[in-house]
Amino acid sequence: MTTRIARHFAASVALTALCLATPALAQDKTVKIGVLNDMAGLYADIGGPNSVVAVKMAVEDSGLTKKGWKIDVISGDHQNKPDVGVNLARQWIDNEKVDAIADTPTSSVALAVSNLVKEKNAVLLNSGAATADLTGKACTPNTVSFTYDTYMLANGTGKALTKAGGDTWFFLTVDYAFGHALERDTTSAITANGGKVVGGVKHPLNTSDFSSFLLQAQSSKAKIIGLANAGGDTTNSIKQAAEFGIIQGGQKLAPLLMFVTDVHSLGLKTAQGLTFTESFYWDMNDQTRAWSKRFAALASKNAMPSMTQAGNYAMVLHYLKAMEALGGNPHDGAKVVAKMKELPTDDPLFGKGPLRADGRRMIPAYLFEVKKPEESKGPWDYYKQIATISAEDAAKPLEASECPLVKK
C-alpha cells in the first residue's frame, strides 16, 4: 500500500511539473538569428556586415525587445563555399541554438543550407540568393525568399531588351548554380519574346581576368552581351568591356543582376546607360528614403542599402511579426514559416504583398537605367526608373511551379 501511494504521489508530481512546464515553453520569448553571407569577398558590398546592420534594425523596429523578448543576432562568413556555409549553419543550429538563418547570397550555399534547415526544422530567410529553384523544385516548408530571383531578373531585363530590338544574345555566365539558373531563365524569356541566344561562355567565380571571355562575346556579333554574374564579377567584366571598346563597337552590355553598390563602385561615367532589374531602390519614395538614411548612418562607409540588405530588413521584420502572433518561439521552423505565409506582409520598403505557398514573396520589380553623370543630383543618385513590372509578372506563376508544396 505504501509503495502504491508513493508511486501515485510521484506520478502526480511529474504531471504537475509537466503542466507547469508547458505554458512556460509556449511563452519562450528568446530568438537567435544568424546572418550568413560573404563578409569580405566579391559579394561583401551586396550583403556583408551591412546586412547585419539591416537585420538589427528590423529587431529594433519590431518592438519585441521592449515587450520582454530577447533577440540575439550573430553573423558568419560562408566564403561563397557550400561546405563552409553548411558546416557553419550546422554548428549554429546544433550548438548555438540559432532559430533562423538570414541572407545567404551565393545560390550554391543557399541550396545546401536550405536542405540542412529542413532537416533541422529551422528557418531560412533568403534575401541574397537568386536561384528561383529555392521556390521551385528545391522548395521546402522551412525556406522563404523575399527579395528577387532569377525568374524576376530574366523577365525584367531579358524580356525588355529583347522586345526593344536586342534579339541576339551572348552570355557571360559565372560557373555555379546562380549563373546557370540565371542563364536558363533569361534564355526562356529571350526565346519567348522572339530573340535567340547565339552563344555563351562560363567563367570561374571571382575571376580577375575577363579578356578571353569578352573577346568571344565581341566576336559573336550578338547585339546583347548578357552578364549572368554578380558583385565583383559584374563590375570587373563591365570595366574590362570598356577597355575593349565593346559598347563603342555597337554591342550592349546587360548586367542581369546589379545593385546600387555596384554602380557606386563603377562610377557613373562607366555605368551610365546600363539597364537592369531590381525590386528596391533607396530613393523611390518618402518611406524608402527615410529608412535608407537611417541605415546609411549606421552602415560601413555610410553606404545606401542594396536590394538584398533592404530585403533582409523586411524579411526579419515579418519573421518576428509571425513569432509575436504565435505568442512565443515554438522552436519549430515549419510552424513559424506557415504563420509567416498566413500573415499579410507589410513594411515600409516593399509595401504589402502575400507570401505564397512556395515561399516567394509577391512584390513588384522595376526596370532601371543608370543616369549620366550630369543627370545625377548628388551622392547615390544613380537610377532613373524605366518601367514597373507587376508582382504577378515578376514571379513565376504558381500553376507553372515545380514546388511540391503547391497544390495544382
HELIX and SHEET records of a PDB file:
HELIX    1   1 THR A    2  ALA A   26  1                                  25    
HELIX    2   2 GLY A   48  SER A   62  1                                  15    
HELIX    3   3 THR A   65  LYS A   67  5                                   3    
HELIX    4   4 PRO A   82  ASN A   95  1                                  14    
HELIX    5   5 SER A  107  LYS A  120  1                                  14    
HELIX    6   6 ALA A  132  THR A  135  5                                   4    
HELIX    7   7 THR A  150  LEU A  153  1                                   4    
HELIX    8   8 ALA A  154  GLY A  158  3                                   5    
HELIX    9   9 LYS A  159  LYS A  163  1                                   5    
HELIX   10  10 ALA A  177  ALA A  192  1                                  16    
HELIX   11  11 SER A  211  SER A  219  1                                   9    
HELIX   12  12 GLY A  232  GLU A  243  1                                  12    
HELIX   13  13 VAL A  260  LEU A  266  1                                   7    
HELIX   14  14 LEU A  268  ALA A  271  1                                   4    
HELIX   15  15 ASP A  286  LEU A  298  1                                  13    
HELIX   16  16 SER A  300  ASN A  302  5                                   3    
HELIX   17  17 MET A  307  LEU A  326  1                                  20    
HELIX   18  18 GLY A  333  GLU A  342  1                                  10    
HELIX   19  19 PRO A  373  GLU A  375  5                                   3    
HELIX   20  20 ALA A  391  ALA A  394  1                                   4    
HELIX   21  21 LEU A  398  ALA A  400  5                                   3    
SHEET    1   A 5 LYS A  70  ASP A  77  0                                        
SHEET    2   A 5 THR A  30  ASN A  37  1                                        
SHEET    3   A 5 ALA A 100  ASP A 103  1                                        
SHEET    4   A 5 VAL A 123  ASN A 126  1                                        
SHEET    5   A 5 THR A 143  SER A 145  1                                        
SHEET    1   B 4 LYS A 196  HIS A 203  0                                        
SHEET    2   B 4 THR A 168  VAL A 174  1                                        
SHEET    3   B 4 ILE A 224  ALA A 228  1                                        
SHEET    4   B 4 LYS A 252  PRO A 255  1                                        
SHEET    1   C 3 THR A 275  GLU A 278  0                                        
SHEET    2   C 3 ALA A 365  VAL A 370 -1                                        
SHEET    3   C 3 TYR A 383  ILE A 389 -1                                        
SHEET    1   D 2 THR A 345  ASP A 347  0                                        
SHEET    2   D 2 GLY A 351  GLY A 353 -1                                        
END                                                                             
